[in-house]
């Protein structure tokens, strides 16, 4: 990416990730127009300093995080009196969950994890709660990556079956 025209690279990123970002932002904003405005603002920022995009290793996750931050900036500019605490903003705008639904989800997770072995619980929490990659979990628990992937697949399948029972 270093030898290419940075503006051409950004244009390629736009073409490659536009649809995904748009769907992600429509889910947050519930508005097609606002989602398009945020994407436009995000890529305009990228065009003002294209060197930053050359340092990114995981482009899709970086774009999603940048889109979320641009979305939050948009609301901060529009209604600054409501948006003092960023954690409250994120939980209200991004998660869109009531305290009751959070408690129900936590209860369901605890119930599902209760049926797993201690090692499987550690694997599940490392992957889905803490966001570790397969290779990191493999190194920590001394389990081969293919075995780890199989275990996670079986755990998810088992949890889905148990969820259907309730």
Secondary structure, DSSP 8 states (H G I E B T S, - for coil): -TTS-HHHHHHHHHHHHHHHHHHHHHHHHS-HHHHHHHHHHHHHHHHHTTHHHHT-SSHHHHHHHHHHHHHHHHHHHH-GGG---HHHHIIIIII---HHHHHHHHHHHHHHHHTS-HHHHHHHIIIIIS---HHHHHHHHT--HHHHHHHHHHHHHHHHHHHHH-
